Amino acid sequence: MATETEPAAGESFRERHRGLIEAIRQAAYILGKNRLTIAGIIMVLFIVAVGLAAPVLAPHPEDVGSVTKFDQRLEGPSPEHPFGTDELGRDILTRVLFGARISIRIAVFVVGSALLIGIPLGLLAGYAGGRVEMLVMRVTDVFVSVPRLILPVAVAGALGPSLRNVMLALIVTWWPWYVRLLRGEVKEVKEAEYVQAVEGLGAGKVRVMFRHLLPNSVTSLLVQATMDMGWVILVAASLSFIGIGASSPTPEWGLMVANGREFMPTHWWYSMFPGLFIFVLVMGFNLIGDGLRDILDPRSRME
């Protein structure tokens, strides 16, 4: 009996997950055609891997702090210091590797927190409409009206230079855009017949919003959030560059570029290597966002 029922159970599993399997196949097919997306995934995974393995890979872990080695000050790339040293004699490779942890943490925390604020407000505004929508959107418009770079500069400048204040400033900047994006998607989806049918059957408003509206409105939000990872890293580095972000001795890439600019061009390695890592990580997230948009676009599945 056991040998007769096992194939039936296997067939039942495939039937239940046929849609998921087909979606994975389509995503793999589209992804396989887009080499730039694969390159972006490799870039991001590389930065994440070196950040996680920084304590093992870093040749001089003690150089993360405020160590001074004036006898090794501003040495060029060498076998002992592949990326050279800074004005205090600290190994730049070590600081770049540990800086990867900081940049990834900033991106994940800021975008994740902005989504946690933006998703409920966007759902509420798009589904409820009326005065609720007007109130939410008027508050949102106040933040959106300020340019994305000016608002975090103002908030971080008022709170003082620190990574914590930078992340808070970026969250304040980013959540309104997710509210606007999701609100527009929800207003379109809620007019679908299946949503009206679910409401007619007596489903609660919270269930309708999170069980039916959100899963069918989140495509654009996922793409935007992925691309925003890169923008958040770039803006955070910019704030550190102008002196209102991370403070010494934090091994933050933007701060390292700022500290090295006064030694250009004779000591080019100081700013070049952290700047190169910023470029790779931002480019990687942008390429992934483009590929994710192609995967989630129904027109790409039909080709």
C-alpha positions as YAML, in Angstrom:
chain: A
units: angstrom
residues:
- id: 1
  name: MET
  ca: [0.00, 0.00, 0.00]
- id: 2
  name: ALA
  ca: [2.83, 2.46, 0.83]
- id: 3
  name: THR
  ca: [4.36, 2.11, -2.63]
- id: 4
  name: GLU
  ca: [0.99, 2.85, -4.25]
- id: 5
  name: THR
  ca: [0.22, 5.99, -2.27]
- id: 6
  name: GLU
  ca: [3.66, 7.65, -2.51]
- id: 7
  name: PRO
  ca: [3.36, 8.59, -6.22]
- id: 8
  name: ALA
  ca: [-0.09, 9.98, -5.60]
- id: 9
  name: ALA
  ca: [1.24, 12.10, -2.75]
- id: 10
  name: GLY
  ca: [4.08, 13.31, -4.97]
- id: 11
  name: GLU
  ca: [1.67, 14.18, -7.74]
- id: 12
  name: SER
  ca: [-0.49, 16.07, -5.26]
- id: 13
  name: PHE
  ca: [2.49, 18.14, -4.15]
- id: 14
  name: ARG
  ca: [3.36, 19.07, -7.73]
- id: 15
  name: GLU
  ca: [-0.24, 20.03, -8.42]
- id: 16
  name: ARG
  ca: [-0.43, 22.24, -5.35]
- id: 17
  name: HIS
  ca: [2.79, 24.04, -6.21]
- id: 18
  name: ARG
  ca: [2.49, 24.10, -9.98]
- id: 19
  name: GLY
  ca: [2.08, 27.90, -10.07]
- id: 20
  name: LEU
  ca: [5.11, 28.46, -7.86]
- id: 21
  name: ILE
  ca: [7.27, 26.06, -9.89]
- id: 22
  name: GLU
  ca: [6.23, 27.73, -13.14]
- id: 23
  name: ALA
  ca: [6.95, 31.18, -11.69]
- id: 24
  name: ILE
  ca: [10.42, 30.05, -10.64]
- id: 25
  name: ARG
  ca: [11.09, 28.64, -14.10]
- id: 26
  name: GLN
  ca: [9.98, 31.87, -15.76]
- id: 27
  name: ALA
  ca: [12.10, 33.96, -13.39]
- id: 28
  name: ALA
  ca: [15.14, 31.76, -14.06]
- id: 29
  name: TYR
  ca: [14.55, 32.01, -17.81]
- id: 30
  name: ILE
  ca: [14.29, 35.81, -17.75]
- id: 31
  name: LEU
  ca: [17.24, 36.09, -15.39]
- id: 32
  name: GLY
  ca: [19.32, 33.85, -17.64]
- id: 33
  name: LYS
  ca: [18.80, 36.23, -20.54]
- id: 34
  name: ASN
  ca: [19.91, 39.25, -18.53]
- id: 35
  name: ARG
  ca: [23.64, 39.02, -17.86]
- id: 36
  name: LEU
  ca: [23.71, 42.46, -16.28]
- id: 37
  name: THR
  ca: [21.33, 41.30, -13.56]
- id: 38
  name: ILE
  ca: [23.54, 38.30, -12.86]
- id: 39
  name: ALA
  ca: [26.51, 40.67, -12.67]
- id: 40
  name: GLY
  ca: [24.60, 42.82, -10.17]
- id: 41
  name: ILE
  ca: [23.82, 39.81, -7.99]
- id: 42
  name: ILE
  ca: [27.48, 38.82, -8.03]
- id: 43
  name: MET
  ca: [28.53, 42.36, -7.08]
- id: 44
  name: VAL
  ca: [26.18, 42.54, -4.10]
- id: 45
  name: LEU
  ca: [26.93, 39.01, -2.92]
- id: 46
  name: PHE
  ca: [30.64, 39.76, -3.12]
- id: 47
  name: ILE
  ca: [30.32, 42.87, -0.94]
- id: 48
  name: VAL
  ca: [28.08, 41.06, 1.54]
- id: 49
  name: ALA
  ca: [30.49, 38.12, 1.70]
- id: 50
  name: VAL
  ca: [33.58, 40.23, 2.33]
- id: 51
  name: GLY
  ca: [31.68, 42.22, 4.94]
- id: 52
  name: LEU
  ca: [30.62, 39.10, 6.82]
- id: 53
  name: ALA
  ca: [34.11, 37.63, 6.57]
- id: 54
  name: ALA
  ca: [35.87, 40.89, 7.44]
- id: 55
  name: PRO
  ca: [37.25, 39.65, 10.80]
- id: 56
  name: VAL
  ca: [38.86, 36.73, 8.97]
- id: 57
  name: LEU
  ca: [39.93, 38.48, 5.75]
- id: 58
  name: ALA
  ca: [41.21, 41.73, 7.27]
- id: 59
  name: PRO
  ca: [45.02, 41.66, 7.50]
- id: 60
  name: HIS
  ca: [45.12, 44.18, 10.36]
- id: 61
  name: PRO
  ca: [41.84, 44.04, 12.39]
- id: 62
  name: GLU
  ca: [43.22, 46.42, 15.00]
- id: 63
  name: ASP
  ca: [43.25, 49.21, 12.41]
- id: 64
  name: VAL
  ca: [39.46, 49.52, 12.53]
- id: 65
  name: GLY
  ca: [39.74, 51.77, 15.60]
- id: 66
  name: SER
  ca: [41.81, 54.85, 16.34]
- id: 67
  name: VAL
  ca: [45.19, 53.13, 16.13]
- id: 68
  name: THR
  ca: [48.13, 55.27, 15.04]
- id: 69
  name: LYS
  ca: [51.15, 53.94, 13.18]
- id: 70
  name: PHE
  ca: [52.97, 57.06, 12.03]
- id: 71
  name: ASP
  ca: [55.93, 55.03, 10.77]
- id: 72
  name: GLN
  ca: [53.57, 53.52, 8.12]
- id: 73
  name: ARG
  ca: [51.77, 56.76, 7.28]
- id: 74
  name: LEU
  ca: [50.39, 57.08, 3.71]
- id: 75
  name: GLU
  ca: [52.25, 54.10, 2.32]
- id: 76
  name: GLY
  ca: [51.25, 53.00, -1.16]
- id: 77
  name: PRO
  ca: [49.81, 49.59, -2.05]
- id: 78
  name: SER
  ca: [52.18, 46.77, -1.12]
- id: 79
  name: PRO
  ca: [51.99, 43.06, -0.22]
- id: 80
  name: GLU
  ca: [51.59, 44.01, 3.45]
- id: 81
  name: HIS
  ca: [49.01, 46.71, 2.71]
- id: 82
  name: PRO
  ca: [47.31, 45.88, -0.65]
- id: 83
  name: PHE
  ca: [45.20, 49.07, -0.54]
- id: 84
  name: GLY
  ca: [47.87, 51.22, 1.12]
- id: 85
  name: THR
  ca: [47.57, 53.07, 4.43]
- id: 86
  name: ASP
  ca: [45.89, 56.27, 5.57]
- id: 87
  name: GLU
  ca: [47.28, 59.35, 7.29]
- id: 88
  name: LEU
  ca: [47.42, 57.50, 10.63]
- id: 89
  name: GLY
  ca: [49.15, 54.45, 9.17]
- id: 90
  name: ARG
  ca: [46.02, 52.27, 9.32]
- id: 91
  name: ASP
  ca: [45.50, 49.57, 6.70]
- id: 92
  name: ILE
  ca: [42.89, 50.77, 4.18]
- id: 93
  name: LEU
  ca: [41.94, 47.25, 3.06]
- id: 94
  name: THR
  ca: [40.98, 46.36, 6.61]
- id: 95
  name: ARG
  ca: [38.86, 49.48, 6.99]
- id: 96
  name: VAL
  ca: [37.19, 48.97, 3.60]
- id: 97
  name: LEU
  ca: [36.24, 45.40, 4.49]
- id: 98
  name: PHE
  ca: [34.69, 46.44, 7.80]
- id: 99
  name: GLY
  ca: [33.07, 49.40, 6.06]
- id: 100
  name: ALA
  ca: [31.08, 46.94, 3.93]
- id: 101
  name: ARG
  ca: [29.25, 45.86, 7.07]
- id: 102
  name: ILE
  ca: [28.28, 49.43, 7.84]
- id: 103
  name: SER
  ca: [26.97, 50.19, 4.34]
- id: 104
  name: ILE
  ca: [24.92, 47.00, 4.12]
- id: 105
  name: ARG
  ca: [23.48, 47.60, 7.58]
- id: 106
  name: ILE
  ca: [22.51, 51.16, 6.69]
- id: 107
  name: ALA
  ca: [20.78, 50.06, 3.47]
- id: 108
  name: VAL
  ca: [18.84, 47.19, 5.04]
- id: 109
  name: PHE
  ca: [17.80, 49.11, 8.14]
- id: 110
  name: VAL
  ca: [16.75, 52.30, 6.33]
- id: 111
  name: VAL
  ca: [14.82, 50.63, 3.50]
- id: 112
  name: GLY
  ca: [13.27, 48.06, 5.84]
- id: 113
  name: SER
  ca: [12.12, 50.72, 8.32]
- id: 114
  name: ALA
  ca: [10.79, 52.95, 5.53]
- id: 115
  name: LEU
  ca: [8.78, 50.01, 4.17]
- id: 116
  name: LEU
  ca: [7.36, 49.24, 7.62]
- id: 117
  name: ILE
  ca: [6.08, 52.81, 7.78]
- id: 118
  name: GLY
  ca: [5.09, 53.22, 4.14]
- id: 119
  name: ILE
  ca: [3.24, 49.95, 3.53]
- id: 120
  name: PRO
  ca: [0.50, 50.33, 6.20]
- id: 121
  name: LEU
  ca: [-0.01, 54.02, 5.40]
- id: 122
  name: GLY
  ca: [-0.09, 53.39, 1.65]
- id: 123
  name: LEU
  ca: [-2.58, 50.55, 2.07]
- id: 124
  name: LEU
  ca: [-4.77, 52.65, 4.34]
- id: 125
  name: ALA
  ca: [-4.75, 55.68, 2.07]
- id: 126
  name: GLY
  ca: [-5.43, 53.70, -1.10]
- id: 127
  name: TYR
  ca: [-8.17, 51.49, 0.35]
- id: 128
  name: ALA
  ca: [-9.99, 53.85, 2.70]
- id: 129
  name: GLY
  ca: [-10.02, 56.92, 0.44]
- id: 130
  name: GLY
  ca: [-11.89, 60.05, 1.52]
- id: 131
  name: ARG
  ca: [-10.63, 62.05, 4.47]
- id: 132
  name: VAL
  ca: [-8.22, 59.32, 5.58]
- id: 133
  name: GLU
  ca: [-6.51, 59.37, 2.19]
- id: 134
  name: MET
  ca: [-6.42, 63.16, 2.14]
- id: 135
  name: LEU
  ca: [-4.86, 63.34, 5.62]
- id: 136
  name: VAL
  ca: [-2.20, 60.72, 4.90]
- id: 137
  name: MET
  ca: [-1.31, 62.19, 1.52]
- id: 138
  name: ARG
  ca: [-1.10, 65.79, 2.76]
- id: 139
  name: VAL
  ca: [1.37, 64.75, 5.46]
- id: 140
  name: THR
  ca: [3.27, 62.71, 2.88]
- id: 141
  name: ASP
  ca: [3.38, 65.64, 0.44]
- id: 142
  name: VAL
  ca: [5.08, 67.80, 3.07]
- id: 143
  name: PHE
  ca: [8.06, 65.41, 3.14]
- id: 144
  name: VAL
  ca: [8.05, 64.69, -0.59]
- id: 145
  name: SER
  ca: [8.17, 68.39, -1.42]
- id: 146
  name: VAL
  ca: [11.70, 68.62, 0.01]
- id: 147
  name: PRO
  ca: [14.46, 67.21, -2.28]
- id: 148
  name: ARG
  ca: [15.79, 63.81, -1.25]
- id: 149
  name: LEU
  ca: [19.26, 65.10, -0.47]
- id: 150
  name: ILE
  ca: [18.26, 68.33, 1.27]
- id: 151
  name: LEU
  ca: [15.94, 66.72, 3.82]
- id: 152
  name: PRO
  ca: [18.47, 64.21, 5.22]
- id: 153
  name: VAL
  ca: [21.09, 66.96, 5.32]
- id: 154
  name: ALA
  ca: [18.75, 69.12, 7.40]
- id: 155
  name: VAL
  ca: [17.72, 66.30, 9.75]
- id: 156
  name: ALA
  ca: [21.23, 64.87, 10.21]
- id: 157
  name: GLY
  ca: [22.66, 68.37, 10.63]
- id: 158
  name: ALA
  ca: [20.12, 69.18, 13.33]
- id: 159
  name: LEU
  ca: [20.64, 65.92, 15.24]
- id: 160
  name: GLY
  ca: [24.43, 65.84, 14.99]
- id: 161
  name: PRO
  ca: [26.94, 63.67, 13.13]
- id: 162
  name: SER
  ca: [26.53, 59.94, 13.82]
- id: 163
  name: LEU
  ca: [25.50, 56.82, 11.94]
- id: 164
  name: ARG
  ca: [22.39, 56.52, 14.07]
- id: 165
  name: ASN
  ca: [21.23, 60.02, 13.15]
- id: 166
  name: VAL
  ca: [22.07, 59.42, 9.48]
- id: 167
  name: MET
  ca: [19.85, 56.34, 9.40]
- id: 168
  name: LEU
  ca: [17.04, 58.23, 11.14]
- id: 169
  name: ALA
  ca: [17.35, 61.07, 8.64]
- id: 170
  name: LEU
  ca: [17.21, 58.67, 5.71]
- id: 171
  name: ILE
  ca: [14.14, 56.88, 7.08]
- id: 172
  name: VAL
  ca: [12.37, 60.22, 7.38]
- id: 173
  name: THR
  ca: [13.30, 60.91, 3.76]
- id: 174
  name: TRP
  ca: [12.32, 57.59, 2.19]
- id: 175
  name: TRP
  ca: [9.03, 56.42, 3.75]
- id: 176
  name: PRO
  ca: [6.77, 58.99, 1.99]
- id: 177
  name: TRP
  ca: [7.79, 57.72, -1.45]
- id: 178
  name: TYR
  ca: [6.64, 54.22, -0.58]
- id: 179
  name: VAL
  ca: [3.33, 55.58, 0.66]
- id: 180
  name: ARG
  ca: [2.70, 57.36, -2.63]
- id: 181
  name: LEU
  ca: [3.77, 54.41, -4.75]
- id: 182
  name: LEU
  ca: [1.69, 51.81, -2.88]
- id: 183
  name: ARG
  ca: [-1.34, 54.07, -2.58]
- id: 184
  name: GLY
  ca: [-1.52, 54.40, -6.37]
- id: 185
  name: GLU
  ca: [-1.20, 50.64, -6.88]
- id: 186
  name: VAL
  ca: [-3.86, 49.87, -4.25]
- id: 187
  name: LYS
  ca: [-6.36, 52.32, -5.71]
- id: 188
  name: GLU
  ca: [-6.06, 50.50, -9.04]
- id: 189
  name: VAL
  ca: [-6.21, 46.96, -7.64]
- id: 190
  name: LYS
  ca: [-9.15, 47.55, -5.30]
- id: 191
  name: GLU
  ca: [-11.43, 48.09, -8.31]
- id: 192
  name: ALA
  ca: [-10.80, 44.51, -9.49]
- id: 193
  name: GLU
  ca: [-13.77, 42.15, -9.47]
- id: 194
  name: TYR
  ca: [-12.15, 39.61, -7.16]
- id: 195
  name: VAL
  ca: [-11.63, 42.28, -4.48]
- id: 196
  name: GLN
  ca: [-15.27, 43.35, -4.71]
- id: 197
  name: ALA
  ca: [-16.32, 39.70, -4.52]
- id: 198
  name: VAL
  ca: [-14.27, 39.15, -1.36]
- id: 199
  name: GLU
  ca: [-15.81, 42.26, 0.21]
- id: 200
  name: GLY
  ca: [-19.26, 41.03, -0.77]
- id: 201
  name: LEU
  ca: [-18.60, 37.78, 1.08]
- id: 202
  name: GLY
  ca: [-18.03, 39.75, 4.27]
- id: 203
  name: ALA
  ca: [-14.22, 39.74, 4.54]
- id: 204
  name: GLY
  ca: [-12.85, 42.25, 7.03]
- id: 205
  name: LYS
  ca: [-11.03, 45.35, 5.85]
- id: 206
  name: VAL
  ca: [-7.71, 44.30, 7.36]
- id: 207
  name: ARG
  ca: [-7.95, 40.92, 5.66]
- id: 208
  name: VAL
  ca: [-8.78, 42.52, 2.33]
- id: 209
  name: MET
  ca: [-5.85, 44.93, 2.58]
- id: 210
  name: PHE
  ca: [-3.15, 42.51, 3.65]
- id: 211
  name: ARG
  ca: [-4.39, 39.27, 2.09]
- id: 212
  name: HIS
  ca: [-5.65, 40.50, -1.28]
- id: 213
  name: LEU
  ca: [-4.55, 44.08, -2.01]
- id: 214
  name: LEU
  ca: [-0.97, 44.06, -0.77]
- id: 215
  name: PRO
  ca: [0.24, 40.88, -2.56]
- id: 216
  name: ASN
  ca: [-1.15, 42.20, -5.85]
- id: 217
  name: SER
  ca: [0.20, 45.74, -5.40]
- id: 218
  name: VAL
  ca: [3.70, 45.07, -4.13]
- id: 219
  name: THR
  ca: [5.52, 44.49, -7.45]
- id: 220
  name: SER
  ca: [6.54, 48.10, -8.06]
- id: 221
  name: LEU
  ca: [7.36, 48.50, -4.38]
- id: 222
  name: LEU
  ca: [9.84, 45.59, -4.43]
- id: 223
  name: VAL
  ca: [11.60, 46.97, -7.49]
- id: 224
  name: GLN
  ca: [11.81, 50.46, -6.03]
- id: 225
  name: ALA
  ca: [13.05, 49.20, -2.66]
- id: 226
  name: THR
  ca: [15.82, 47.18, -4.31]
- id: 227
  name: MET
  ca: [17.05, 50.18, -6.29]
- id: 228
  name: ASP
  ca: [16.72, 52.40, -3.22]
- id: 229
  name: MET
  ca: [19.26, 50.21, -1.42]
- id: 230
  name: GLY
  ca: [21.90, 51.67, -3.68]
- id: 231
  name: TRP
  ca: [20.61, 55.22, -3.33]
- id: 232
  name: VAL
  ca: [20.56, 54.98, 0.46]
- id: 233
  name: ILE
  ca: [24.19, 53.84, 0.50]
- id: 234
  name: LEU
  ca: [25.15, 56.67, -1.82]
- id: 235
  name: VAL
  ca: [23.33, 59.33, 0.21]
- id: 236
  name: ALA
  ca: [24.75, 58.00, 3.49]
- id: 237
  name: ALA
  ca: [28.24, 58.17, 2.02]
- id: 238
  name: SER
  ca: [27.52, 61.72, 0.80]
- id: 239
  name: LEU
  ca: [26.45, 62.82, 4.28]
- id: 240
  name: SER
  ca: [29.66, 61.41, 5.74]
- id: 241
  name: PHE
  ca: [31.63, 63.09, 2.97]
- id: 242
  name: ILE
  ca: [30.30, 66.54, 3.92]
- id: 243
  name: GLY
  ca: [30.89, 65.95, 7.62]
- id: 244
  name: ILE
  ca: [27.40, 65.28, 9.02]
- id: 245
  name: GLY
  ca: [27.43, 61.48, 8.83]
- id: 246
  name: ALA
  ca: [29.76, 58.97, 10.43]
- id: 247
  name: SER
  ca: [32.56, 60.34, 12.56]
- id: 248
  name: SER
  ca: [36.12, 59.11, 13.04]
- id: 249
  name: PRO
  ca: [37.32, 56.43, 13.65]
- id: 250
  name: THR
  ca: [34.29, 54.69, 12.10]
- id: 251
  name: PRO
  ca: [35.43, 52.89, 8.90]
- id: 252
  name: GLU
  ca: [32.61, 54.28, 6.75]
- id: 253
  name: TRP
  ca: [33.34, 54.52, 3.04]
- id: 254
  name: GLY
  ca: [32.08, 58.07, 2.54]
- id: 255
  name: LEU
  ca: [34.12, 59.30, 5.49]
- id: 256
  name: MET
  ca: [37.21, 57.56, 4.13]
- id: 257
  name: VAL
  ca: [36.75, 59.24, 0.74]
- id: 258
  name: ALA
  ca: [36.34, 62.61, 2.49]
- id: 259
  name: ASN
  ca: [39.47, 62.13, 4.59]
- id: 260
  name: GLY
  ca: [41.50, 61.11, 1.55]
- id: 261
  name: ARG
  ca: [40.52, 64.01, -0.71]
- id: 262
  name: GLU
  ca: [43.13, 66.33, 0.80]
- id: 263
  name: PHE
  ca: [45.86, 63.86, -0.14]
- id: 264
  name: MET
  ca: [44.85, 63.62, -3.79]
- id: 265
  name: PRO
  ca: [46.37, 63.05, -6.28]
- id: 266
  name: THR
  ca: [49.73, 62.00, -4.82]
- id: 267
  name: HIS
  ca: [48.12, 59.47, -2.48]
- id: 268
  name: TRP
  ca: [45.33, 58.34, -4.79]
- id: 269
  name: TRP
  ca: [44.73, 54.96, -3.10]
- id: 270
  name: TYR
  ca: [43.25, 56.54, 0.03]
- id: 271
  name: SER
  ca: [40.04, 57.69, -1.67]
- id: 272
  name: MET
  ca: [40.00, 55.39, -4.68]
- id: 273
  name: PHE
  ca: [39.44, 52.03, -3.00]
- id: 274
  name: PRO
  ca: [36.51, 52.99, -0.72]
- id: 275
  name: GLY
  ca: [35.03, 54.95, -3.64]
- id: 276
  name: LEU
  ca: [35.36, 51.89, -5.86]
- id: 277
  name: PHE
  ca: [33.50, 49.74, -3.34]
- id: 278
  name: ILE
  ca: [30.70, 52.33, -3.16]
- id: 279
  name: PHE
  ca: [30.44, 52.23, -6.94]
- id: 280
  name: VAL
  ca: [30.31, 48.43, -7.09]
- id: 281
  name: LEU
  ca: [27.63, 48.10, -4.40]
- id: 282
  name: VAL
  ca: [25.40, 50.87, -5.76]
- id: 283
  name: MET
  ca: [25.73, 49.54, -9.30]
- id: 284
  name: GLY
  ca: [24.94, 46.02, -8.12]
- id: 285
  name: PHE
  ca: [21.67, 47.04, -6.45]
- id: 286
  name: ASN
  ca: [20.63, 49.07, -9.50]
- id: 287
  name: LEU
  ca: [21.25, 46.12, -11.83]
- id: 288
  name: ILE
  ca: [19.30, 43.79, -9.55]
- id: 289
  name: GLY
  ca: [16.41, 46.27, -9.47]
- id: 290
  name: ASP
  ca: [16.32, 46.40, -13.26]
- id: 291
  name: GLY
  ca: [16.34, 42.61, -13.47]
- id: 292
  name: LEU
  ca: [13.65, 42.27, -10.82]
- id: 293
  name: ARG
  ca: [11.46, 44.66, -12.79]
- id: 294
  name: ASP
  ca: [11.84, 42.47, -15.87]
- id: 295
  name: ILE
  ca: [11.02, 39.32, -13.91]
- id: 296
  name: LEU
  ca: [7.88, 40.79, -12.34]
- id: 297
  name: ASP
  ca: [6.69, 42.43, -15.57]
- id: 298
  name: PRO
  ca: [3.99, 40.23, -17.15]
- id: 299
  name: ARG
  ca: [5.07, 41.36, -20.62]
- id: 300
  name: SER
  ca: [8.49, 39.78, -20.07]
- id: 301
  name: ARG
  ca: [6.84, 36.45, -19.31]
- id: 302
  name: MET
  ca: [4.96, 36.50, -22.58]
- id: 303
  name: GLU
  ca: [8.09, 36.92, -24.75]
...
